[in-house]
């Protein structure tokens, strides 16, 4: 009788023990990383068909590379660094991203706003993102030479200095290989055509990929 009880007990507890052990073991599959892109019209598909901008192409590339990541595009046409700084806390709370791509500054430059103010806003955004547990990628921009050599040089250098200071990776110039080709722009000469956006992604991808692959 006693032996029968023991056999029944083993049949009940051994499967249960195995289930408990499996439940405690670390999962072989981690949750997809969430990438939040906070940018301006260059990222918001201004003047483009939906799905043809570099952020949409990024989502496709992530799938092709078999990387587990969800892309959220929170870019707004006309956005400045001040606007991004104001919007970011709510975006962080809503989306809880692992990575924040900050593509802002072009509209500050086009309006001739102080470089120091743009730097202060971007620095605050980096701090906000990191405070929420996210890694940050900065995306740099150049101003056309007609804005004055001194201002253009200070504006571009600001991104590199900020990147070094806060120790965040930087895609130096998102329009590298695009800015000097008029046939890659819409009629306003400010916004790239869809055919330019694979080039833009190629400028950003090498700096974003390590963040996606990091544990």
Secondary structure by P-SEA (a helix, b strand, c coil): caaaaaaaaaaccaaaaaaaaaaacccccccbbbbbbbbccccccccccccccaaaaaaaaaaaacccbbbbbcccccccaaaaaaacaaaaaaccccbbbbbccaaaaaacccaaaaaaaaaaaaaaaaaabbbbbbbbbcccccccaaaaaaaaaaaaaaaaaacccccccccccccccccccccccccccccaaaaaaaacccccccccccc
